[in-house]
Amino acid sequence: MSDDLEYVETTTDGQGRGVHIRRAEARDIPQLHKLLREVLEVHHRGRPDLFNTGVTKYTDDELAGIVSNDETPVFGAFADDDTTLYGYAFCVFERHEDSHILTDVTTLYIDDICVDEAARGRHVGTALYRHVLDFARGAGCYNVTLNVWSCNPGAQAFYERMGLTPYKIGMEQVL
C-alpha cells in the first residue's frame, strides 16, 4: 500500500553487514519455505497433537499469490546481497466494514513472523516488527495484531518487549 516503505535500511546482522526490509517477491519463495518449515517445527515440538511435521504450509503457487497481493503483504529482512533471507513477516489487512458489533477500523494482522535461527539475537525481529508498524501507520491502520501459541514463550516475551499486550485470549479443553 505504501511504496515509500518498500526498501528500508534497518540494522546490521551482528557481523557488520547491513540488513534491509523489502516486500518479498516470487524469487524469495524457496527461502520463505525454509523459514516456514522452521516455524512449523517450533509449533510441532510445542503441540504435536495439533501441528504436523515435514510438510509445507503453502504451495509455490499459493505463496506466489500471497506475495503479489497488496492485501497480504509479506516483508523480508535481507542481507546486503538482497538474496539471503534472515526473517519474514506475513501480514493481512483485516476490516469489519459491515459488522454490527465491531467498529470499522483497519487492522494489520501479522499472520506469521519468523527470524532464521542462525540470525537470532541480531535484532532482525525488532527491525521487521518496527517496519511492519511503520507500514501499518502509513496504510492508515488503527492497530497491529497477532496470535502467539502458549507453547512458544520466547515469541510471547519478544512480542511483549515490542510493546504488544493481550487483547483476547484463546482457551481450550482437550477431550
N, C-alpha and C positions, 0 to 999 in steps of 0.2 A: 504494500500500500504506500509506503513512503520510500521513494527511490533514494533519497539522500542518506538513508541508513543501510544501504546495501553493502558497503565496504568500509569498515571502521577499524583502525589500529587500536588495539585494546591493551595488550600486555606483552610480557615476554614469557617464554616457556620454561624459565628457570635455568636455561643454558645460554641466555643472551640472544636467542633467536626471537624475532617478532612473531606475534600471533595476531591474526585478524579474523574478524567475523564477516561472513557474507552469506547470502542466500545459497542454500545447497542447490545443486544442478544435477541433471541426469548423469553426468560424468562422475559424480560422487557416490553413486548407488552402491558399488562394491564395498566402499569403506563404511557407508551407512549401515549396510547389512552386518558388517563385523561388529560395530558398536551396538546394534540392536540385539545381536546374539549375547553380548556381554550383559546387557540389561536383563534379558530373558533368563540367563543363568543365575544372576543375583536373585531374581524373583523365584526361580525354581528351587534354589537352595533354601530360601526362606519359606516357601509354600509349595512343596512338591505335589500337594494334593490339588492345587489349582493350576500350576504352570507346567507346561510341557518343557522338554529339553531337546536340543538338537534340531529345532525347526526354525523357520524364518517367519517373522511377523507379517511381512508383506512379500508379494511377488515383485519382480523387477518392474512390471507394468504398473502395479499399484503404487510403488514408490515414485515412478516417473510421474504419475498423475498427481501425487501429493506434492512433490517439489515444484511442479509447474503451476499449481493452483494458488492464487493470491489469498484464498480463504483459509489455506492450510500452510502458512509459511514455515519453512524449515531453515534454521540458521546453523551454519557450521563454523567451528573455530579451527582455522587452518594455520599451518606453519608458513613461513616466508615463501616456501616453494609453491604455495597455493594448491598442493595436492595431498599433503599429509593432514588427515583429519584428526584433530585432538578431541573433539567433542561436538555434540549437536543439541539442538532444542527443536522438537516438533511442536508446532503451535496450531491452534484452531480458533478462529473467531466464532464467538457464540453470541446470539442475540435472542431476546424474548419479546419480539415485536407484538405478538398477538396474545400474550399471556394476560389473564385476568388477575393474577396474583403477584406476578413479578414485574418490577419496573423495567422500562425499555432502555436498558443500558447495553453497551457492547463490552464484552469480556474477551480478553485474550487468554485462552486456556492453554497451558503447557501440557500437552499430552504425554510427552516423553522428553527427558533430558538426560544426557549421559556424557561423561568425560572418560576417555580411554584410561584404563588402569595405569598404563605407563606414563600418563600425563597428569595424574592426580597430584595435588599439592603444589601445583604451579599457577593457581588462580585462574585456570581456564574456565571452570564452572562459574566463578564470580563474574568473569568477563562476559560469558554467554548470558547469564541471567540479567546483568545490567544492560546488555544490548537488547534483550527482549523487553525490558522495562522501557527503554528509550523508544523502541519501535512501537510499543503499545501506546505510549503517550502521544507519539507522532500520528498514530492512527486514530486518536480520539477515544481510546478505551477508558472505561471507568475503573477497571481493575484487571489484575492478572491473577489467575487461579491455577491450581494443580492438585493432584492427588498424590499421596505418598502411602506406600504399604507399611504397616506397622512392623513388618519383618525386615525393614530397611532403616534402622535407627540412624545410620550415618547420613543418609539422604535427608531424613527429617531434621537432624541437627544442622545440616548445611542450609536447608530452607529457612530455618528459624534464624540463623546468623544473617541471612539475606533480608530479614525483616518480615517474612511471611508469618501469619498467625492462623490458627484453625478458624474456619468459618462454618464447617459442618463436619460431622464425624460419622463414618460408616461403621456399622456394627454387624456381627454375625453370630449365629449359633450353629456349629457344625452338627449335623444329625447322624 
